[in-house]
Amino acid sequence: YSSYLVWKELGGFNEKSLVPLGLYAGQLALNWAWTPVFFGAHKMGWGLVTLLLTTGTATATAASWYSINRTAAYLMVPYLAWLTMASALNYRIWKDNPSKK
């Protein structure tokens, strides 16, 4: 819903929406990439890197949306909280399960 609010506020896909919606698309792609990295490839460390990149990109997304539509930015807060918790959990799983070589 947040991305729709931003899209609507900026008048659809155009030059003004390139960065705010591009950041959104980037964090969404990173979010989708985590599952195959963590579960598929069993790369817990790279999963953490993916989550941290996702968190940074989602934070940048929310920051870029704040001046466009504050409601859209505030709606990202629970997602950012989830990413923080997921990153901490991923870190603990990684540290508690060292790879055997």
ABEGO torsion letter per residue (X at the ends): XAAAAAAAAAGEBBAAAAAAAAAAAAAAAAAAAAAAAAAAAGBAAAAAAAAAAAAAAAAAAAAAAAAABAAAAAAAAAAAAAAAAAAAAAAAAAAABBBBX
